[in-house]
Amino acid sequence: MANTVQARKRARQAEVRRQQNAGLRSQMRTAIKNIRKAIQAGDKAAATTAFTANQSTIDAISGKGVVHRNLASRTKSRLAAAIKAMA
């Protein structure tokens, strides 16, 4: 456990940031899940709409450093390819 006042404050700040990051990461996973559901349903219009609506969310979360920018880019690329491959 932290002994100094400064270390206790840093521990409090770290816990707050951890919870915020967990919430953002969950928000991103939900956005990705919604796009994948639309793809699985076979509705290209709904999948495209979901993708365009959630693309900025994924970018914003990676911009904050919650997830690596390459992970966000790779995820968006794979989702776009899956939508494009739909008949």
The first five atom37 places (N, CA, C, CB, O) and aatype in JSON, in Angstrom:
{
  "aatype": [12, 0, 2, 16, 19, 5, 0, 1, 11, 1, 0, 1, 5, 0, 6, 19, 1, 1, 5, 5, 2, 0, 7, 10, 1, 15, 5, 12, 1, 16, 0, 9, 11, 2, 9, 1, 11, 0, 9, 5, 0, 7, 3, 11, 0, 0, 0, 16, 16, 0, 13, 16, 0, 2, 5, 15, 16, 9, 3, 0, 9, 15, 7, 11, 7, 19, 19, 8, 1, 2, 10, 0, 15, 1, 16, 11, 15, 1, 10, 0, 0, 0, 9, 11, 0, 12, 0],
  "atom_mask": [
    [1, 1, 1, 1, 1],
    [1, 1, 1, 1, 1],
    [1, 1, 1, 1, 1],
    [1, 1, 1, 1, 1],
    [1, 1, 1, 1, 1],
    [1, 1, 1, 1, 1],
    [1, 1, 1, 1, 1],
    [1, 1, 1, 1, 1],
    [1, 1, 1, 1, 1],
    [1, 1, 1, 1, 1],
    [1, 1, 1, 1, 1],
    [1, 1, 1, 1, 1],
    [1, 1, 1, 1, 1],
    [1, 1, 1, 1, 1],
    [1, 1, 1, 1, 1],
    [1, 1, 1, 1, 1],
    [1, 1, 1, 1, 1],
    [1, 1, 1, 1, 1],
    [1, 1, 1, 1, 1],
    [1, 1, 1, 1, 1],
    [1, 1, 1, 1, 1],
    [1, 1, 1, 1, 1],
    [1, 1, 1, 0, 1],
    [1, 1, 1, 1, 1],
    [1, 1, 1, 1, 1],
    [1, 1, 1, 1, 1],
    [1, 1, 1, 1, 1],
    [1, 1, 1, 1, 1],
    [1, 1, 1, 1, 1],
    [1, 1, 1, 1, 1],
    [1, 1, 1, 1, 1],
    [1, 1, 1, 1, 1],
    [1, 1, 1, 1, 1],
    [1, 1, 1, 1, 1],
    [1, 1, 1, 1, 1],
    [1, 1, 1, 1, 1],
    [1, 1, 1, 1, 1],
    [1, 1, 1, 1, 1],
    [1, 1, 1, 1, 1],
    [1, 1, 1, 1, 1],
    [1, 1, 1, 1, 1],
    [1, 1, 1, 0, 1],
    [1, 1, 1, 1, 1],
    [1, 1, 1, 1, 1],
    [1, 1, 1, 1, 1],
    [1, 1, 1, 1, 1],
    [1, 1, 1, 1, 1],
    [1, 1, 1, 1, 1],
    [1, 1, 1, 1, 1],
    [1, 1, 1, 1, 1],
    [1, 1, 1, 1, 1],
    [1, 1, 1, 1, 1],
    [1, 1, 1, 1, 1],
    [1, 1, 1, 1, 1],
    [1, 1, 1, 1, 1],
    [1, 1, 1, 1, 1],
    [1, 1, 1, 1, 1],
    [1, 1, 1, 1, 1],
    [1, 1, 1, 1, 1],
    [1, 1, 1, 1, 1],
    [1, 1, 1, 1, 1],
    [1, 1, 1, 1, 1],
    [1, 1, 1, 0, 1],
    [1, 1, 1, 1, 1],
    [1, 1, 1, 0, 1],
    [1, 1, 1, 1, 1],
    [1, 1, 1, 1, 1],
    [1, 1, 1, 1, 1],
    [1, 1, 1, 1, 1],
    [1, 1, 1, 1, 1],
    [1, 1, 1, 1, 1],
    [1, 1, 1, 1, 1],
    [1, 1, 1, 1, 1],
    [1, 1, 1, 1, 1],
    [1, 1, 1, 1, 1],
    [1, 1, 1, 1, 1],
    [1, 1, 1, 1, 1],
    [1, 1, 1, 1, 1],
    [1, 1, 1, 1, 1],
    [1, 1, 1, 1, 1],
    [1, 1, 1, 1, 1],
    [1, 1, 1, 1, 1],
    [1, 1, 1, 1, 1],
    [1, 1, 1, 1, 1],
    [1, 1, 1, 1, 1],
    [1, 1, 1, 1, 1],
    [1, 1, 1, 1, 1]
  ],
  "atom_positions": [
    [[0.84, -1.19, 0.0], [0.0, 0.0, 0.0], [0.88, 1.24, 0.0], [-0.95, 0.0, 1.21], [1.99, 1.22, 0.52]],
    [[0.37, 2.3, -0.59], [1.12, 3.55, -0.69], [1.3, 4.18, 0.69], [0.4, 4.53, -1.64], [0.37, 4.19, 1.5]],
    [[2.49, 4.71, 0.95], [2.79, 5.28, 2.26], [2.73, 6.8, 2.28], [4.14, 4.83, 2.71], [2.31, 7.39, 3.28]],
    [[3.14, 7.44, 1.2], [3.17, 8.9, 1.2], [1.85, 9.45, 0.68], [4.35, 9.42, 0.35], [1.08, 8.75, 0.03]],
    [[1.62, 10.72, 0.98], [0.41, 11.39, 0.52], [0.36, 11.39, -1.0], [0.35, 12.85, 1.06], [-0.68, 11.13, -1.61]],
    [[1.5, 11.67, -1.6], [1.6, 11.71, -3.07], [1.28, 10.35, -3.68], [3.0, 12.15, -3.49], [0.57, 10.27, -4.68]],
    [[1.82, 9.29, -3.08], [1.59, 7.94, -3.61], [0.13, 7.52, -3.43], [2.51, 6.94, -2.91], [-0.43, 6.83, -4.29]],
    [[-0.49, 7.95, -2.32], [-1.91, 7.64, -2.12], [-2.77, 8.34, -3.17], [-2.36, 8.05, -0.69], [-3.72, 7.76, -3.69]],
    [[-2.42, 9.6, -3.47], [-3.17, 10.33, -4.5], [-3.01, 9.66, -5.85], [-2.7, 11.8, -4.57], [-3.98, 9.51, -6.59]],
    [[-1.79, 9.25, -6.19], [-1.55, 8.59, -7.47], [-2.35, 7.28, -7.55], [-0.04, 8.3, -7.67], [-2.87, 6.94, -8.61]],
    [[-2.44, 6.56, -6.45], [-3.21, 5.32, -6.43], [-4.69, 5.6, -6.67], [-3.02, 4.58, -5.08], [-5.35, 4.86, -7.4]],
    [[-5.22, 6.68, -6.06], [-6.61, 7.06, -6.29], [-6.84, 7.42, -7.75], [-7.01, 8.24, -5.37], [-7.82, 6.99, -8.36]],
    [[-5.93, 8.22, -8.3], [-6.05, 8.64, -9.7], [-5.98, 7.44, -10.64], [-4.96, 9.65, -10.05], [-6.71, 7.37, -11.63]],
    [[-5.09, 6.52, -10.34], [-4.93, 5.34, -11.18], [-6.2, 4.5, -11.18], [-3.74, 4.49, -10.72], [-6.59, 3.95, -12.21]],
    [[-6.86, 4.39, -10.03], [-8.09, 3.61, -9.94], [-9.22, 4.27, -10.74], [-8.52, 3.46, -8.47], [-9.99, 3.58, -11.41]],
    [[-9.31, 5.59, -10.67], [-10.33, 6.3, -11.44], [-10.09, 6.1, -12.93], [-10.33, 7.81, -11.09], [-11.03, 5.81, -13.67]],
    [[-8.85, 6.25, -13.37], [-8.52, 6.07, -14.78], [-8.77, 4.63, -15.23], [-7.07, 6.45, -15.04], [-9.22, 4.4, -16.35]],
    [[-8.46, 3.66, -14.36], [-8.69, 2.26, -14.7], [-10.17, 2.01, -14.96], [-8.18, 1.34, -13.58], [-10.53, 1.33, -15.92]],
    [[-11.02, 2.57, -14.11], [-12.46, 2.38, -14.27], [-12.97, 3.08, -15.54], [-13.2, 2.91, -13.05], [-13.82, 2.54, -16.24]],
    [[-12.46, 4.28, -15.83], [-12.86, 4.98, -17.04], [-12.44, 4.21, -18.28], [-12.25, 6.39, -17.08], [-13.22, 4.07, -19.23]],
    [[-11.21, 3.69, -18.26], [-10.72, 2.93, -19.4], [-11.52, 1.64, -19.59], [-9.24, 2.6, -19.23], [-11.8, 1.24, -20.72]],
    [[-11.89, 1.01, -18.49], [-12.68, -0.23, -18.58], [-14.04, 0.07, -19.21], [-12.87, -0.87, -17.19], [-14.53, -0.72, -20.02]],
    [[-14.63, 1.19, -18.86], [-15.91, 1.58, -19.44], [-15.8, 1.86, -20.92], [0.0, 0.0, 0.0], [-16.66, 1.45, -21.7]],
    [[-14.74, 2.55, -21.32], [-14.53, 2.85, -22.73], [-14.26, 1.58, -23.53], [-13.37, 3.84, -22.9], [-14.75, 1.42, -24.65]],
    [[-13.45, 0.68, -22.95], [-13.15, -0.58, -23.63], [-14.43, -1.39, -23.82], [-12.11, -1.39, -22.82], [-14.62, -2.01, -24.87]],
    [[-15.29, -1.39, -22.82], [-16.57, -2.09, -22.91], [-17.45, -1.46, -23.98], [-17.29, -2.08, -21.56], [-18.13, -2.17, -24.73]],
    [[-17.45, -0.14, -24.06], [-18.23, 0.57, -25.08], [-17.76, 0.19, -26.47], [-18.11, 2.1, -24.88], [-18.57, 0.0, -27.38]],
    [[-16.44, 0.07, -26.65], [-15.89, -0.31, -27.95], [-16.29, -1.74, -28.31], [-14.36, -0.17, -27.95], [-16.67, -2.02, -29.44]],
    [[-16.2, -2.65, -27.34], [-16.56, -4.04, -27.59], [-18.03, -4.17, -27.96], [-16.25, -4.9, -26.37], [-18.39, -4.98, -28.82]],
    [[-18.88, -3.38, -27.32], [-20.31, -3.4, -27.63], [-20.56, -2.9, -29.04], [-21.1, -2.55, -26.62], [-21.38, -3.46, -29.77]],
    [[-19.84, -1.85, -29.43], [-19.99, -1.31, -30.79], [-19.6, -2.36, -31.82], [-19.13, -0.04, -30.97], [-20.29, -2.55, -32.82]],
    [[-18.49, -3.05, -31.57], [-18.02, -4.09, -32.5], [-19.02, -5.24, -32.55], [-16.62, -4.61, -32.07], [-19.3, -5.8, -33.61]],
    [[-19.55, -5.59, -31.38], [-20.53, -6.69, -31.31], [-21.78, -6.35, -32.1], [-20.89, -6.99, -29.84], [-22.35, -7.22, -32.77]],
    [[-22.23, -5.1, -32.03], [-23.43, -4.69, -32.78], [-23.2, -4.79, -34.28], [-23.83, -3.26, -32.4], [-24.1, -5.19, -35.02]],
    [[-22.01, -4.43, -34.74], [-21.68, -4.54, -36.17], [-21.66, -6.01, -36.57], [-20.32, -3.86, -36.48], [-22.19, -6.38, -37.62]],
    [[-21.03, -6.84, -35.75], [-20.95, -8.28, -36.07], [-22.33, -8.94, -36.1], [-20.05, -9.01, -35.06], [-22.57, -9.83, -36.9]],
    [[-23.22, -8.5, -35.22], [-24.59, -9.03, -35.21], [-25.28, -8.72, -36.53], [-25.4, -8.46, -34.03], [-25.96, -9.57, -37.1]],
    [[-25.1, -7.49, -37.01], [-25.72, -7.09, -38.27], [-25.15, -7.89, -39.43], [-25.53, -5.57, -38.52], [-25.87, -8.26, -40.36]],
    [[-23.85, -8.17, -39.37], [-23.21, -8.97, -40.43], [-23.74, -10.4, -40.39], [-21.66, -8.96, -40.26], [-24.05, -10.98, -41.43]],
    [[-23.85, -10.97, -39.2], [-24.36, -12.34, -39.05], [-25.8, -12.46, -39.52], [-24.25, -12.79, -37.59], [-26.21, -13.49, -40.05]],
    [[-26.58, -11.4, -39.33], [-27.97, -11.41, -39.75], [-28.1, -11.37, -41.27], [-28.72, -10.23, -39.14], [-29.15, -11.71, -41.82]],
    [[-27.03, -10.96, -41.95], [-27.03, -10.93, -43.4], [-27.65, -9.67, -43.99], [0.0, 0.0, 0.0], [-27.93, -9.61, -45.18]],
    [[-27.86, -8.67, -43.16], [-28.45, -7.41, -43.62], [-27.32, -6.42, -43.9], [-29.47, -6.83, -42.56], [-26.78, -5.8, -42.98]],
    [[-26.98, -6.27, -45.18], [-25.86, -5.42, -45.55], [-26.12, -3.95, -45.24], [-25.55, -5.57, -47.04], [-25.22, -3.23, -44.81]],
    [[-27.35, -3.5, -45.44], [-27.68, -2.1, -45.16], [-27.53, -1.79, -43.67], [-29.11, -1.78, -45.62], [-26.97, -0.75, -43.3]],
    [[-28.03, -2.67, -42.82], [-27.92, -2.48, -41.37], [-26.46, -2.55, -40.92], [-28.76, -3.52, -40.62], [-26.03, -1.8, -40.05]],
    [[-25.71, -3.47, -41.52], [-24.3, -3.61, -41.17], [-23.52, -2.36, -41.54], [-23.69, -4.84, -41.86], [-22.67, -1.89, -40.78]],
    [[-23.81, -1.82, -42.72], [-23.13, -0.6, -43.17], [-23.48, 0.58, -42.27], [-23.49, -0.28, -44.62], [-22.62, 1.37, -41.91]],
    [[-24.74, 0.68, -41.91], [-25.18, 1.76, -41.02], [-24.52, 1.65, -39.66], [-26.72, 1.74, -40.86], [-24.04, 2.64, -39.11]],
    [[-24.48, 0.44, -39.1], [-23.86, 0.22, -37.81], [-22.36, 0.51, -37.87], [-24.1, -1.21, -37.33], [-21.8, 1.08, -36.93]],
    [[-21.74, 0.13, -38.97], [-20.3, 0.35, -39.12], [-19.98, 1.84, -39.17], [-19.78, -0.34, -40.39], [-19.07, 2.31, -38.48]],
    [[-20.72, 2.59, -39.98], [-20.44, 4.02, -40.09], [-20.75, 4.75, -38.78], [-21.26, 4.63, -41.23], [-20.06, 5.71, -38.43]],
    [[-21.77, 4.3, -38.05], [-22.12, 4.94, -36.79], [-21.08, 4.68, -35.7], [-23.48, 4.46, -36.33], [-20.83, 5.54, -34.86]],
    [[-20.48, 3.49, -35.71], [-19.56, 3.1, -34.63], [-18.1, 3.29, -34.98], [-19.8, 1.68, -34.26], [-17.23, 3.09, -34.12]],
    [[-17.8, 3.65, -36.2], [-16.41, 3.83, -36.63], [-15.73, 4.95, -35.84], [-16.36, 4.15, -38.14], [-14.59, 4.81, -35.42]],
    [[-16.43, 6.05, -35.63], [-15.85, 7.17, -34.9], [-15.65, 6.82, -33.43], [-16.74, 8.41, -35.02], [-14.71, 7.31, -32.79]],
    [[-16.52, 5.97, -32.88], [-16.37, 5.54, -31.49], [-15.07, 4.76, -31.32], [-17.56, 4.68, -31.06], [-14.32, 4.98, -30.37]],
    [[-14.81, 3.85, -32.25], [-13.58, 3.05, -32.19], [-12.36, 3.94, -32.31], [-13.58, 1.98, -33.3], [-11.38, 3.76, -31.6]],
    [[-12.41, 4.92, -33.24], [-11.29, 5.85, -33.42], [-11.06, 6.7, -32.18], [-11.53, 6.74, -34.63], [-9.92, 6.92, -31.77]],
    [[-12.13, 7.18, -31.58], [-12.01, 8.04, -30.4], [-11.38, 7.29, -29.24], [-13.38, 8.6, -29.99], [-10.54, 7.83, -28.52]],
    [[-11.78, 6.05, -29.05], [-11.25, 5.26, -27.94], [-9.78, 4.93, -28.16], [-12.06, 3.97, -27.76], [-8.99, 4.94, -27.21]],
    [[-9.4, 4.64, -29.41], [-7.99, 4.39, -29.67], [-7.19, 5.69, -29.56], [-7.8, 3.77, -31.07], [-6.02, 5.66, -29.18]],
    [[-7.8, 6.81, -29.88], [-7.13, 8.1, -29.76], [-6.81, 8.46, -28.33], [0.0, 0.0, 0.0], [-5.85, 9.18, -28.06]],
    [[-7.62, 7.96, -27.39], [-7.37, 8.21, -25.97], [-6.31, 7.26, -25.4], [-8.67, 8.07, -25.18], [-5.89, 7.41, -24.25]],
    [[-5.89, 6.3, -26.2], [-4.85, 5.38, -25.75], [-5.37, 4.21, -24.96], [0.0, 0.0, 0.0], [-4.59, 3.49, -24.33]],
    [[-6.68, 3.99, -24.96], [-7.25, 2.86, -24.22], [-6.87, 1.56, -24.91], [-8.8, 2.99, -24.11], [-6.53, 0.58, -24.26]],
    [[-6.93, 1.56, -26.24], [-6.44, 0.43, -27.03], [-5.46, 0.98, -28.06], [-7.63, -0.35, -27.73], [-5.51, 2.16, -28.4]],
    [[-4.6, 0.14, -28.54], [-3.59, 0.56, -29.51], [-4.24, 0.94, -30.83], [-2.55, -0.55, -29.73], [-5.23, 0.33, -31.25]],
    [[-3.7, 1.94, -31.49], [-4.3, 2.41, -32.74], [-4.28, 1.33, -33.82], [-3.57, 3.64, -33.25], [-5.17, 1.31, -34.67]],
    [[-3.29, 0.44, -33.79], [-3.25, -0.64, -34.78], [-4.38, -1.64, -34.56], [-1.88, -1.36, -34.73], [-4.94, -2.18, -35.52]],
    [[-4.74, -1.89, -33.29], [-5.84, -2.79, -33.0], [-7.15, -2.21, -33.55], [-5.96, -3.04, -31.48], [-7.95, -2.92, -34.14]],
    [[-7.34, -0.91, -33.34], [-8.55, -0.26, -33.84], [-8.59, -0.31, -35.36], [-8.63, 1.2, -33.35], [-9.63, -0.6, -35.95]],
    [[-7.47, -0.02, -35.99], [-7.39, -0.01, -37.45], [-7.64, -1.41, -38.01], [-6.03, 0.51, -37.91], [-8.37, -1.57, -38.99]],
    [[-7.03, -2.41, -37.39], [-7.2, -3.79, -37.85], [-8.65, -4.24, -37.69], [-6.26, -4.73, -37.06], [-9.2, -4.9, -38.58]],
    [[-9.26, -3.89, -36.59], [-10.65, -4.26, -36.34], [-11.57, -3.63, -37.37], [-11.08, -3.85, -34.93], [-12.43, -4.31, -37.94]],
    [[-11.39, -2.33, -37.62], [-12.23, -1.65, -38.61], [-12.02, -2.23, -40.0], [-11.92, -0.14, -38.63], [-12.97, -2.38, -40.77]],
    [[-10.79, -2.57, -40.32], [-10.49, -3.13, -41.63], [-11.17, -4.48, -41.82], [-8.97, -3.28, -41.8], [-11.73, -4.75, -42.88]],
    [[-11.13, -5.32, -40.8], [-11.74, -6.65, -40.89], [-13.26, -6.55, -40.98], [-11.34, -7.5, -39.7], [-13.9, -7.32, -41.7]],
    [[-13.83, -5.61, -40.23], [-15.28, -5.42, -40.28], [-15.7, -4.91, -41.65], [-15.75, -4.45, -39.18], [-16.7, -5.36, -42.21]],
    [[-14.93, -3.96, -42.2], [-15.24, -3.42, -43.52], [-15.14, -4.5, -44.59], [-14.3, -2.25, -43.86], [-15.96, -4.56, -45.51]],
    [[-14.12, -5.36, -44.46], [-13.96, -6.45, -45.42], [-15.11, -7.45, -45.33], [-12.61, -7.17, -45.18], [-15.57, -7.98, -46.34]],
    [[-15.58, -7.7, -44.1], [-16.7, -8.63, -43.91], [-17.98, -8.05, -44.51], [-16.91, -8.94, -42.41], [-18.79, -8.78, -45.09]],
    [[-18.16, -6.75, -44.37], [-19.35, -6.11, -44.96], [-19.26, -6.14, -46.47], [-19.5, -4.66, -44.46], [-20.24, -6.4, -47.15]],
    [[-18.07, -5.87, -46.99], [-17.88, -5.85, -48.44], [-18.09, -7.24, -49.05], [-16.46, -5.34, -48.79], [-18.58, -7.36, -50.17]],
    [[-17.74, -8.27, -48.3], [-17.86, -9.64, -48.8], [-19.3, -10.16, -48.79], [-16.99, -10.56, -47.99], [-19.59, -11.21, -49.35]],
    [[-20.2, -9.41, -48.14], [-21.6, -9.86, -48.09], [-22.22, -9.82, -49.48], [-22.42, -8.98, -47.11], [-21.95, -8.92, -50.27]],
    [[-23.06, -10.81, -49.77], [-23.66, -10.9, -51.1], [-24.72, -9.83, -51.3], [-24.27, -12.28, -51.31], [-25.33, -9.76, -52.36]]
  ]
}
